[in-house]
Structures are given as structure tokens and as C-alpha cells.
Amino acid sequence: MTHRAHNLLQTTVVLLALLTPAWLLPAWVGLPWAVAVALLAGPMLWLTWHHAPWVPTPAEETAAIVEALQLGPTSTFVDLGAGDGRLLQRLHAASGARCVGVEAAPLVYLLGRLRLAWAGSPCRLVWGDLRRFDLSDADAVYLWGTAYGLDQAWVDRLRSLRPGARVVSYGTPLPGWDPTSVLDHGLRSLYIYEVESP
């Protein structure tokens, strides 16, 4: 099974799990629940096939990611593919940085907005196209991409960040860009890049 097919299967299992309440709740709740999940299934499956599945970054990796990104209270951090915002909360708590996340999957974005609002978090989560989000203020960028989702266009865009900005890719190296360093002591490798002056 290819990596892409494995990710598609994983997303399908998540969607089926989300459908479970439709069979357990009364019909007046279960039917709207099933319709909502069905409407959101298409975008999630499309994003999984073309980019990456929704897989939260493990909590035990937070300290290494903060260290790799070199975040501080004056930093602006952007998480491309922020999911439900849990990493934003962790990184803000650990560093005090201004944290902004971008998520393209509608269901995951809505879960993230609810999570951040419930926690009273100062972190911001935006719904939109990861490739078009304005990164001009970013001091550090994090992404968990896939070998089939990251291409040269991604690399070119990240290389256009301000000089000195750091990019951390979790588990997958960015094609054609040599990392400044690689941390291998976690569950997956952290590939660390620093943007140089043109």
C-alpha cells in the first residue's frame, strides 16, 4: 500500500468514527450529524489525497519543536496545516510567541476554532488555502507534509520568507533544500531550515 493510499484509509477511518454518533443518538440529532459529516467528508478526502491527512503532532514532540523553531515572546509563528489548533496552544504556552494557524479542512478548522475559543486562547486559526496564506510576518513556520504533498512550489514559497526565518518540517524533508540541521531523537525527524539572504 502506498503512503497516499494509507493516508486515505486513515482519513476514511476517522470519518467513520465521526459518523458513530449518528447511530447512537436519537434520529432528530443523528440525521443532521450524519449529513454534516457527509458534507465535510469530500473536502477531507480530497485534501488527504492531494496534500496530507489530519494527524495531530504528538504532544511529546512540543519541546523539540519549540527548540527547533527558536520561538520567543516576540516571535510570530505560523503553523501550515494547524488542524484543531492544539499545537498552537502548546507552542504559545511554551514560548509566548504570537501563534497563527492555517487549516484547509472545514471540519478540522471548526473543531480548532471551538477548541481555541473554549480555552480562551490568544492563538488565531484561519480557514483557507495553505499555499496562499501571507507569510510575510512569519519568523518561524512549521508544517507536517507528505512526500507527495510537498513540491518545489512549496520550497520556493518558504525560501521567500524573510532572511533568518526558520522552517521546520516534521517527518518529511523539503525537496531540493538542504536542512541546516536534523533532529532525530523524536518519533519522527525534524528537518530544520533557515532562510538565507538572496
Beta strands, then each sheet from edge to edge (+ up, - down):
strand 1: 76-80
strand 2: 98-103
strand 3: 124-127
strand 4: 140-143
strand 5: 166-170
strand 6: 181-183
strand 7: 190-194
sheet 1: 3+ 2+ 1+ 4+ 5+ 7- 6+
end
